[in-house]
Amino acid sequence: MRVASSVSPHRSPLVSLLLSWLILSIAVWITAVILPGVHLKGFGSAFVVSALFGILNFLLGWIFFTVFTIATLGIALLLAFITRWIINAIILKIVAAVTDQLEIDHFGWALGAALMMSALGTAGQWLVGGAG
């Protein structure tokens, strides 16, 4: 039985990681251009923001998900998409707090940005053939 991998068989893991970072950076930049409550210092800031977002999501995302699941007596697990969306918005606000490269006017804009970044990132990954 063959186990499916998220890494393309034609790309090294490092290339897939870098491609995913590029896609997320572009998604962050497009989101900031479209949403008036999300502000980047410039295109280069998108790379810093996406790197911080990815690292914090990796380190804290599962902790937040576990806490939400326990605090809601399992409802967060049943509504995983909504839970992940809220967690991504929280992590975006954390990124905005720890760097001067990103400013988000209020949590509503963070929710919109998280949703838009997810949609753009998914589309970007699909366009390049499942980069990661």
MOVEN-V528084 format. One record per helix or strand of 2 or more residues. SS is the DSSP state (hx for helix, st for strand). FROM is the first residue (numbers start at 1). TO is the last residue. If there is no record, write none. Layout:
ss=SS from=FROM to=TO
ss=SS from=FROM to=TO
//
This chain:
ss=hx from=13 to=34
ss=st from=38 to=40
ss=hx from=43 to=71
ss=hx from=75 to=78
ss=hx from=80 to=98
ss=st from=102 to=104
ss=hx from=107 to=127
//
